[in-house]
Amino acid sequence: MPKLIVSGRGGSGKSTLVTLLARRLGEQGKVLVVDADESNLGLGAIFGIEPPGKTLMDYLGGKTAVKEKLVAMLKGKESEQVALFTEKMALDSLPPELVGWDGPVALMQVGKIEHSMEGCACPMGAVARDFLNHLAVEEGQWVLVDTEAGVEHFGRGVLEGVDAVLMVVDPSHDAVILAEKAARLAREAKKGFGVVLNKVDEKTEPVLKEMLAAKGIAIKGFLPYSPAVARANLLGVPLDAGALREEVDRLVSGIGGMLKRN
């Protein structure tokens, strides 16, 4: 089953989409949500799952240890394709301190920016990429990766270990031009790509559809503006798993079509 990156500009609704998708897909099988956004602290709250005791960075000894290991490996190899994990891993065998389970749905964090002047987040990108490359998923299992805003995860190669990219596009020009760039980067990496329109209404939806169609970008689903979702995000409380149910169902079908064609 697939591993998907969910991306978009800041505030577009990436975490909202990940949460709604994870809860819906969890009705069909097991879902691992990988929080790969080094700055966002609120995914656990709207997801309704307490973040696990350790991040992947902690598991590997912390940011300094990871940086030292990466430097050592790069000095010993001409290729930049270094490995932090040495064996394939299964979702069911992940160390319990790294995953917080709520029934069939689990949350894992790659790492967070914790200190002023601690340096760039590139080591976290290397950890995310290598972890996804070594994570094997079985029938009835999904992996959803919530990334940082923008397209830096493309440059870091995080998408190397996934099957497709799903980008959230909200009603803004920035979101449209970002989607155009992301679509090109996904094609370069030979990954499936599609977008989900979020926070749209009867006035903005047709405009966005026209703009994206002109750029040859496939729309996989629509999520209308929801006061209930906006309130949950404001208060930092779990999203209702039944919120926007029909729209999420159609989106799941659209994702399936994207994966079949790619």
N, C-alpha and C positions, 0 to 999 in steps of 0.2 A: 504494500500500500504506500501512498505517497508521503513525501516530506515537502512541505510548502513554506516558502518565505512570505510573510505578510509585511509589506512596506508602504511608504507614503510620506508625505510631508508632515511636519510637526503639527499636531492637533487635528489631523484628518480623520482619525478614528481607528487607527491600527489596532490598539488594544481592545477597543469595543468589538471590532470584527473578529479578532482572535477569540475573544471570550464567547461570543454568540456561536461561532463555528464550532469551537471545542465542545460546548455543552450539547449542541445538536449532534455532532459526530460521536460523542460519547454515548449516545443512545444506540449506536450501531456497533461499537467496538471500543478499543482503548485509544486514548489520545494523550500525547505528551506535548505540552506547551513549553517551548524553550524561550525564555526571556533573554534576548540578546541585545536589549537596549540598555546601554551603560548608564543612562541618565534618568530613565523613567522609573519612578518608585511606586507607581500606583497600580500595576497590573494585578498583584496579589489581592488587593482590596476589591476591585470590580470583578475579579475572577472568583472571589469567595474562598480562596485557598491560602493558608498561611505559608509564606515563603519557606523553603526548606532550610535546615540548619547550616548547610554549607553551599557555596557556589562551586562551579567547576574550577574557577581560579583557586579557591581555597583547597579543593581536592588535589590540585597539582602543586600545592605549596605556596600559593600566593603570587601576586603580580611580579615581585622581584625574582622569585624562583623561576617563573615562566619565562621572563625576559632573559635570564641567564641561560636557561636551557635552549632557548631559541638561538641566542648568539653562539653558543657552543656548537649547536647542530649546523648552523650556517657556516661556521669556520671549517667544519669537517666535511662539508659537501658543497659542490658547485651549484647544485639546484636549490631553489628556494622552497621546494616542496618538502618541508620538514614535518616530522610526525611527533606529536605529543602523546598520542595514544598508540599502543602497539598491537592491540587485538580488537577484533570486531566485538561489539556489545549489543545485547538484546534489550529491548525496552523493559522486559520483566526482570532482568538481572541487574539493573542499575543500582548502585549503592543507595540504601534507604536514606542516608543523610543528605543525598543530593536531590531527592524528589519528594514533593508533598502531594499525596494522593487524596482525592475526594471521589470515591467510587472508581469509575473507569477513567477518570481524568486526572492528570498529574501536571504539576508545575515544577520547572527547573530554571535556575538562574545561571547565566554564564559568569557574570561578575558586574560590579558597580564601581563608579568613581567614588572613592571614599575619602580622599584627602586632597587638600590644596597642593598644587605643584607636584602631583604624583606622576606626571607625564602623560603621554598620549594613551589612547585606548586600543592601540594596534594589537598588543598581546591578547586582548580579549577576542579580537577578531580571529586571530590565529587559533585560539582555543575553540571557538565556535565552529570554524571551518573543519578542523581536524576531528572534532567530536561528531559532527554530522556525517563526515566521510566514514567514520567507524561505526556509526549506529545503524544496525540492521532492523528493518521493520517487517512484520509478518502480515499475513492476510487479516484484515479487520483492525489494523493499527494505523494511526495517523500521527504525524509530527507537524506542529505548527510553530514557526519561528517568528517571534515578534522582534523586529529589528529597530535600530535607531532611525531617526528621521533622515530623509535624503537618500543618497545612493552610495554612501561610503562602503556599505557591506558588499557592493558589487566590486569595488576596487580591492577590498580585502580578500575577495574570493570566497566569502561565506556561502554563496549560492552553489559552489562546486559540489557540495554534498546533498543538494536537494533536487527535486524533480521539476519544480515550477515556481514562478513568482506571481503573487497576487498583490496588486497595488491598489491602495485605497485612494480614490480621487474625490475630494470635496469640491464644492462650488467655488473655485478660485482659479485664476489664470496660472498661478504658480504650480498648482497641482497638475494642470494639463501639460505644461511644458516639462515638468518632472516626469510624468508618465511617458512622454515621448522619448526622453533620454533613457529611462529605465527599460523601455521596450527594446531599444537598440542594444543596450548592454546585455539584456537577456538573450537576444538573438545571437550576439557574439559568443555567448557562453553555451548556446544550443539548449536553452531551457525554455519550457513553456511559459507564456506570459498572458495575463489578463488583468482587467481592472474591475473594481467594484465601486459604484457611485454611492457616496454616503452623504447624509444630511440634505438630500435633494427634495425639492417640492415640484409642483406642477409648472412652475416658471423656470427653474434652473435645470431640471432634468433634460428637457428637449435641447436646450442650449449645449449642455455638456455632451450629449449624444452626438450632436452635429459636429462639435469641435473634435471629438475623439475619432469619429468616423472619417473625418478629413485627414487624419493622421494614420489611418489604418489600424487603430487600436481596438481590440476586441473587448466588449463589455460583458462580464460574466454575471453581474447581478446588480441590484439596486437596493439601497437601504434608505428609506425616507427619514426626514428629520423626526425624531421622537422625543417629546418632552420628558417621558419617563426615563429614557436612556440618558438624556442630558442631566436630569436631576440625580440619577445614580452616580454619574461621573463627577458631578459637583460635590456630592456628599461623601464619595469614596465608599459606597456600599455595593454589595454584589448586584450585578445585573440580573434581572429576571430571565431565567432560562427560556421562557416562552415569549420573550419580547421579539417582535418582528418575525414570528415563526414562519409565516408563509414566504416572506422574502428570503429568509435563510434557507428554507427548503429548496427554493428555486436556485439559489446560489450554489448549493451543494451539487445539484444536477449540472449546473454550468461548469463547475470545476471538473466534474467527471468527464465532460466533453472535451475540455481543454487538455486533460491528461491523455485521453485516447488519441487525440490528434498529434500529440507531441511524443 
